Amino acid sequence: GLVDAGDTICEENQATRSVAGDGGLTTMGRYYEPAIAETFRAGSFADRIEVPVLLAGAWQDAQIGPGGLGLAENLVNSPFVKVVASNGSHADPWALETLVIWKDFLDIYVGGEQRPIPPLIAGFFPSLLDDALFKTTAPLPSRPLIEGTPEEQRAAFEAEPRIVYLFERGGDAAAPGAPIARHVHGSDDWLSETGDTVTFHLGDEGALSIEPTTATEASTAFALDESLATLDLLPEIDNPTTSVLFEADPPYEWYLEPDGSAAVFASAPLDTDLVWLGQAAANLWIRSTTDQADLSVTVSEIRPDGSEMYIQSGFLRAELRTPGPDATITDPDLRLLEADAAPLPVGEWVEASIPIELTGHIFRAGSQIRLSFHSPGGDRPIWTFDVDPVPDGATVDIGHDTARPSSFSFEIEPAVTGYPTDVPICGTRGQPCRD
């Protein structure tokens, strides 16, 4: 209607709508098809963006995943990129901690100068937003006006840390579930500044240790369980668009996998704090009784009081296990191409790395790291999986001996300091908790 009325700007904007597509990409096919997918993938054209960008996302976002935050590395021709990353679900980038930064960003780069928040908005908007989305109360964060000319305001804004990491949102006992960070870390470098990596090795009897295994022949088996594919964390919610997922206390039902359907490993209580910030991977030796297996790993934290909190997941269709040319210990760089597909050799050991989504999480001394390997499903809020059927009784072995060592590696950031010494309440935003 606007175009018909002569709105030429709207008409020009429609030329960019081709990147949105018609939804068909979600069912495009079994393999990644670059001729189609590269027209949708933002990273393929991000270098053409030549304006300032504000990018916000959450590590546990089940709708688009935290991988969208990685777009920051592709915005090479943007004059200024600001990133806000936090724990939480799909709505967390709309919380007040991000919105006040967003408001200043628009003031400076669109409006030309920073302006005060109108008293009416400051007084009523927080309660309206929280009532609509979060069902809790969060104060309006303080973002004082920057003194000086518009040019000086812009310079001061750009002198702030370009990357803002919001840790442990929802973990304050005084306001449980509220989208408020217990710790804020600023950096000018995306993800790990140091490139440090920690590796834990899988061992006998469910052990997970910094020390490599010395066993000469050892493995742990689990049954492939297709029933997990249809199990989500909100089984009583019929409408997958419901905002209940964004509330302070979603009615999660996070159950342990059925007996025999998971291979579980846990570390001893940690001697020191570890701040996971970046990528991770479970680098495994596997042996399957079937030529195709869909695999998943759930990473969680067993806290000193015995409660367990979800951190992150990783997924692999085993026939697409071929690492890419830029593979590292924390990123197998899977290309998912049909040319890379290789059925599992039944009854033979092969290497397979499960990529684990980008994450920011503080492990404190006294907590344990837990890994659960199983068929996909059971740890996503409202999403289920389309897995390959497998024969009854199909199993996967995970090797953990000197000939077939399996491990879990994740990037850490020692520069993150000054956070509260006590653990947050169990069940921070986007991170279910169970006994």
N, C-alpha and C positions, 0 to 999 in steps of 0.2 A: 504494500500500500504506500509506503514512504517513497519507494522508487517511482511508482506510477505518479506520485504527486510532485516529482521533480527533484527529489533529494539525491543529488549526485554523489555526496559522500557515502550515503548508505549503499548506493549502487556500486561504488568502488569497493566498499568493504565486503560485498558479497563474493568478490573474486577470491577471498581468502577462505571461504566456507568449504572449499573442497577438502581441506585438511580434516574436517570433522567427520566426513564419511557418512554411511548410512547404517552403521552397526554390523555390517556383514563381516568385518574383520574378525569379530569374535568367533565366528564359525568358519574361518577361511579354509582351514585344513589342518592336517596333522603336523605339517612342517612349516618352518618359517619360509615365506616366499618373498624374497627381497623386492621383486618387481612390483608387488602390491604393498607390502608392509612398509617399505621405506618411504612411501608417500604419506604415511600416517605418523611415522615415528618422529617425534619432535626433535630428537638429537640429530636427525639427518639434515634438518634445515635450520637448526638453532644458530649456526654461524652467519645466517642472513639477518639476524635480529640486531639492529644497530641503535636501539634505544635502551634506556635504563630498565632493569628488570627486578622485580621483587618476586622471589620464589619461596613458597612455604609448603611444608608437608609434614606428615607424621610417620614415625617408624612402623607402627602397627596398622596403618591404613589398609583395610582389607579390600577396599574398592579399587584403588589404583596402585596400591603398594608404595613403598618408600623409594622405589627406583626412580620415580620422577624427580626426586631431589638431585639425582646425579646429572640432571640437565645443566646444573651450574657449570660443570666442566666443559660443556659444549658452547656456552655463550661467549665465545672468544672475541666477538666484535661488538659486544655490548659495552658502552662506556662505563657502566657501573652495574654491578649485580649484588643484591642483598638477599641473603638466604636465612630463613627461620626454620629450624628443624626441631622436632619435639617427639616425645612419646605420645601415643594417643591414636585415635581413629580418624575417620574421614572428616569430621567437623572441627577437629582441633585447630587447624589453621585459621578458623574463623573466630577463635576465642580472643578475649580482649588483649592479651599480651601481644598477639600478632596484629590485631586491628589498629592499635595505636601506632605501631611502626608503619603499617599500611597507610594510615591517614597522613602521617608526615611525608611518606614517599610520594603520595599523590599531590600533597600540598606543594612540595618542592619541584617535582618534575612535570606536573600538569598545571597546577595553579600558579606556579612561579614563586611562591613564598610560603613559609610555614605560618599557619593561622591557629589561634586558640580554639579549643573545642567549645562550641556554644554551650552555655550553662544548661539549657534544656536537654541537649543530647547527653551531656555529662551526667545529668541527674537521672534520666529515665532510661537511656539506652542499655546500660549494663543489666538492669533488671529485666527489660524486655527480651534481650538476647538470651540471658540465662533461663528465663521462663520458657522460651521457645525451643531451646536446644539442650541445655545442660541440666536443667532442673536443680540448680544449686545457686549459690551466691558467690560472686567473685568481684572484688573491688576493681575500679578503673585504675590501671597502672599509671604511675606518674611519668609523663614525658614532658618536661618543662620546655617552654618556648626557647628557641635558639636566638640569642641576641645577634643583631647586626643586619646588614643588607641581605637581600635574597641570595646574592653570590656568596656571602659569608655563611649564611644558613646552609647552603648546599655544601660548601666546603666542610663545615662542621659535621654535617650528617654523614658525609663520605669518609670523614676521619674516624667515625665510630667503627667497631669491629664489623667487617662485612658479613661474617657468619655468626648467627646467634643460635646456640644450642640450649634448649629448654629441657632440663632433666627432671624426671620424677613428677610430672604434672599429675595432680590428683592424689599425691601421696602425703599431704599435710593432714595430720590427725584432727586439726582444728577445723578443717573444711574438707572432709573426705570426698574424693571424686571431683572436686572443683578444678577447672582447667587453669591451675596456678602452679608454676614451677617451684620446686624446692631449691633448685640451683640453676643459675644462668652462667654459661661459659661463652665468652666472645673470642673470635679468632679471625684472622685475615686469610686463613688457608682452609680450603674445603677438606673436611674430614681430617684424618690423622696428619699432624704436622711432622711427626717423627718417623712414620713408617714402621714403627715397632709392631711386632706380631708375637702373639703367645700361642703355643701349641700344646694341647693336651692329648695324650695317647690313650687309646682304648686298651683295656687289659682284661685279665681273668676276673670272673665273678662280678662283672659290672663295674670294674674299676675304671677311673678316668684320672690320668696322672701326668704331671709334667715329665716324669721319667719314662723313656721308651720301654716297651715291654721286653722281657727276656725269655718269654715262653717260646718253646720250639715248635709247638703245634697247638693252636687254640682258635676257637671261633664261637660265635653266638648266633643262633638261628631265631627267626621269627616267621610266623605264618602271614602270607599276603591275605588281607582281609578287606574284601570289596565293600563290606557293610559300612566301613568308616567313611567312605566317599560321600555318603548322604547324611552324615551326622555333622551338625553345626552346633554352635554354642548357644543359640537362641531357638531351640526346637519348638517353643510355644508361640513364636512370632510368625504369623502367616504372611504378613506383608513385608517383603525384604527392604522396602524403602522407609520403613518406620524409623523415627528418630530415637527410639528407645536405646539404640546402640550408642547414642551420643550422651546419654544421661549420666549423672554422677555415679549411679550404681546399677548398671545394666543387669538383668536377671540371667547372667551367664550360667550355663550348666556344663562345666568342663570335667569330663570323666576320664579316668584312666582307661587306656586301651584294654580290650578283653585279654584275659590270660593267654599267653602264647602269641599274641598279635603284635608284640613290640619287643625290641631288644633295647634294654635300658642300661645306661652307664652314668655314674655319678662320681664326682671328685670328692676327696676328703675336704673338710672345711678349709677354706683358703687362709693362707698365712698373711696375706697382704691384700690391699685393695687393688682391683683391676678395673679400668674404665674402658669398656668396649665402645669403640667409636669408628665405624666403618664397615667393611665387608668381612665375610666369614665363609668358611666352607668346611664340610665334613668330607675328608679325603679317605676313601674306603677301598678295601678289597672285598668284593662280594662274589658269591657263588649261588646260582639260582637253579631251581628245579624246572623252571619254565623260561622260554626264550624272551619273554617280555615281563618287565616288572616296573610298576610305578612306585616310587619311593618318596618318603618324606622324613624329615627330622624336625623334632620340636625341641627347642632350647629353652630351658627354664632355670629358675634359681630356687634352690631349697634354702630357706632362711633359717637363722639360728633357732627360731621357735618351732621349726618343723613344717611351717606352711610353705607352699610352693607357688611361685608366681611365673606366669608365662612371659617370655621375652621375645622370641622370634621363631620363624619357621623357614624351612627350605624344602625344595621339591625337585624331583628329577624323574623324567621318563627315561628308563635305563638304556633304551636303544639309542638315545641321543646324548650319550655320555662322552662323546669325542671332544676333548678339550680344544679350545681355539688357539690361535697363534700367540695371543697375549696372556695365556693362562698363568696364574700365580697360585701360591699356596692358599690364598684367601678368595680367589676368583678363578673358576675353571674356564671362563670366557666361552661358554657354550654358544654355538651358532645356531643350533636347532635346525640345520639344513637337511633336506632329504639325502643329500650326498654324504652326510656324516652318519646316517642311520646305520646301526649294526645290531642285529638281534643278539641277545646274550647267548654265549655258548653254554648249553645246558650242562650243568655239573662241573664247569671249569671256573677257576678263579680269574677275575678281571678287575681292573681298577675302575672306579667310578667316583666322581666328586659331586656332592650335592651342594649347589650354591645356596647360601643363606642370605636373606635380604639385609639391606643396610640397617644398621642399628646403633643407637646410643644408649648405653646402660651402665650403671655403676654397680659392680660387685664389691661388696665390703668383706673384709676379713671375717671369717666365721661362717660365711655362706658357702654353699656348694653349687657347682655347676652340674646340671642334669641334662642328658641327651636321651631322647626317645626316638628310635628308628621304627617306622611302621608304614603302612599304606597311607596315602594322603587322606586327610579328613579328621574331623574331631577337634580341630583347634582354630577354625575360622568362624567368625561371628555369624554370618548369614550366607556364606557361600559354600557350595558343595562342588564335587569333582566328577569329571567324566573319565573314569579309569578304564584301562583295558581289562576285559575279562581274563581270568586265570583259571587253570584247572583246580578242582577241589584238592586241598592238601598241599598247594604250592607253597614253597618256603624259600627264604633267602638267608644265607649265612653271611655274617660279617667276620672277616678274618682279623685277628689281633695277636699275631705272633711275629717273630723276627723275620720270617720270609714274606709275610703279608701284613705289614703294619698299617693300622688304620688310625686316623687322628682327626682332631677338630682344631682349626686354627682361626683366630680372629684378631683384627687390628685393634690396638690399644692406643690411648692418648694420655701419657703421663702429665701433659700440661693442664689437664682438667684437675683443679685442686680447689680447696676451700668449701667443698660441699658439706652438708650435715654429716656428722659421724654416725648417727643412728640410721637404721633402715627406714624407708618410708612405710606407711601402712601397706598391707598386702592388697594388691589390686589397684595399682595406679592406672591412669587412663590408658585404655586399649590393652591392658595386661591383666587377664583374669587371674584369680587366686583360688587355690583349693588346699585341702588338708593333705 
